[in-house]
Amino acid sequence: MEVNHYFDDQVLSLSFENSNGLSSVGVMEPGNYEFSTSQNERMVIISGALLVQREDDLEPLLYSDGEEFHVRNDQTFNVEVTEPTAYLCEYS
C-alpha cells in the first residue's frame, strides 16, 4: 500500500493492487480540486457527494453515495466537494 497526499493533505488516498488491478480509496475534504488522468478511471462515491466537471460535460454533474463516473485517460476534470467524501478509484 502507498499513502498519497494531495492539495495540502485535503485529499488523501491509499493505493493498492489486487486481482481487480490497481485501485485507490480515499477521502476528500471540502474544496475545489483539479485532477489529471494518465489511465482510464472509474470513480465510485462511497459516502458524500462530488460535483464533477469533465472535459466533455456541458455542465457539472452531481454524484453521491453509490454512484459512479468514468474519466478517460489523458483528461483533466474538476471536482467540487461540499462535505467530506469517501471514494474508490479503479484504474485501467
N, C-alpha and C positions, 0 to 999 in steps of 0.2 A: 504494500500500500504506500501511496505517496500523498502527503498533505499539500494542497495548493492554496495559496493566499493571493487574492486579487483585490484591487481597489482599496488599499489601506485596511485590509482584513474585513471589509464589508461583505465580501463573498469568499466563503471557504468551501473546499471540497476535498474528498478522499477519492483518489483514483485507484482502480483495481482492475485486474483481469481475471476472468473465469471462463467457463465453457461458452458463455454468451459473447465473449470478446472483451474489448476494453470499454470500461464504464467509469462514471464518477457519480458520487452522491454528495449533495452539498446543501448549504443554506445561504440565502441572500438576505441582507438587512435592507430596510427601505432605502431607496435611492434610484438613480438613473445610471445605467451601465451600457457600454457598447462592447460587444464581443465579436471576434472574428473566428471563422472556422477553417480548419485545414482538412477536415474529414466531414462526411455526412453525419449529422447529429439528430438523434431522436430525444426530445426532452419531455419528460413526464413530470407533472406537478404532483408532488406527494401531499403537500399541505400549504395553503396560502394561495396566492394568485400572482400572475405576471401579465403585464400589458406589453405585448411584443410587436415590434415593427421590423419585419424582414424587408429585404430589398424589393421583392415583388408584391408586397402588400400595399394596397391603396390606402388603408388606414390601419392603425394599431389594432390588434386583436387581443381580447382578454382570455386567458387560460387559467383555470382554477383546479381544485382538488380532483385528481384522477384524469384530467385532460392532458393531451399531448400535442406537440407540434414538431415539425421537422424543418431542419435548415440544411441546405446543400453545402457541399464543401466550397471553400474559397468565397464565402459570403460574409457580410457584416450584418449584424442585427442589433437593435436597441431594445432594452428591457427597462420598464418602469416597475418598481416594486413598492407597494404601499404598506405592506405588513411583512414581517419575517416569513420567508417562503422556502420550503424544502423541495428539492428536485432530484430526479435521476436523469443522467445523460448517458446515452449509449452511442458509441461511435462505430461507423462502418466505412 
